[in-house]
Amino acid sequence: MKNLEGKTLSAKILAELPGRCSAVKAARGFPPSLAIVNFYPDSPSGVYARKKMAACAKAGIETRLFSPSPNSSYAEFRNLVKQLGNNSSFDAIMLERPLPAGFEKQETWDFLPAEKDADGLSTFNMGRLLLIKKFEEIEQNSFFVPCTALAVVKLMKYHGIKAEGARIAIAGRSAVVGKPLAQMLTALNATVTLCHTKTNRIEDIFRQSNIIISAAGKAKWIKKEMLPEGAVLIDVGTNLDENGKICGDAEPACAEKCSAFSPVPGGVGPITKALLLEATVKAAEKQIYSSAKEKKENK
C-alpha cells in the first residue's frame, strides 16, 4: 500500500518561497503581505492563524492579524474587509473560519477583491474555475482556486496518481473542496461522481470507482467493506475521534484494502497550508506584473 503523504511536497513548495519573496521585495521595495482576519483567537482557528503567521515569517511573507470582536455587527465586518481590500499594503486576505453566526454567506467572500482572494472563494474566482476546459488554465495563475481542492490534485500528481480516464467518486459537495475539486478533475479528463449525504447507496458508487476522495467531515464513516479492492483513497476529512484525536473520514482499516491511501494528519493538510502561503506570493507577483503592464500601456 502506497502512503500518499503530503509533507514532502509541502516542504518542496515552501522551500521555493523565500527566493520568490526576495524577488518581490527587490522589484517593489517590500515583500508579499497577507492580512488574516480571525474572530476567535483562543480557538483552534486562532492557533491555526498563529501557525500560519509563523510559517509566513519563515518564508519571508509579512502578515498582520486582525481580531474583531465576535459581537461585531455584519456591517462592521464588511467595512473591515472592504478597507483591507482597498489597502495596497496587503496582497492577499484570508478569513479564518468559523465566522460568527450569519456571516458565512457568499456576499462575504465577494467583499474580497478577486485578486486578493487567496483561497478562491469569491464569485469571480469560482466562476472562472467553472468555465475552464483544461487544468493548464489554473496553472497559468490568472485567478485563484480553493487551496484544499488544489492540494488534492497536487498530491495526486506528485505521487503519480493519474486522473485521466479514471472513475472518481468525491464525497462532499462544499464550495471549499467537493465542487471545485470535481471541476478540476473533470478538466484533467476524469469521470467524476459527486456524492453527498442524500446519495443513496453511496458504497455502490465507491465500488465502481478507481479513486475515492472524501471531504465529508465525518469521523471514520468510510468502512473498508465499502471500497473496491485496490482502490486509491484520498482522505481530506479532519475530525476528532471518540478519544479527541485527529482522524480522517475513513477508518484506519481501509488502508488494508487500498493500493494507495492518504494519512490524516500528514496527507492533504500540509500541502493546503503550503499552497495558502504560495497564493499570497502569487498575488504579489501578479500585482507587480499588472503594475508593469499598466505602465507600459500608458507610455
Secondary structure as UniProt FT lines:
FT   STRAND          2..3
FT   HELIX           7..28
FT   STRAND          33..37
FT   TURN            41..42
FT   HELIX           44..59
FT   STRAND          62..66
FT   TURN            70..71
FT   HELIX           74..86
FT   TURN            88..89
FT   STRAND          92..95
FT   TURN            101..102
FT   HELIX           106..110
FT   HELIX           114..116
FT   TURN            118..119
FT   HELIX           123..131
FT   HELIX           136..139
FT   TURN            140..141
FT   HELIX           147..158
FT   TURN            159..160
FT   TURN            164..165
FT   STRAND          167..171
FT   TURN            175..177
FT   HELIX           178..187
FT   TURN            188..189
FT   STRAND          191..195
FT   TURN            197..198
FT   TURN            200..201
FT   HELIX           202..207
FT   STRAND          211..214
FT   TURN            219..220
FT   HELIX           224..226
FT   TURN            229..230
FT   STRAND          231..235
FT   STRAND          239..240
FT   TURN            242..243
FT   STRAND          246..247
FT   HELIX           252..257
FT   STRAND          258..261
FT   TURN            264..266
FT   HELIX           268..298
//
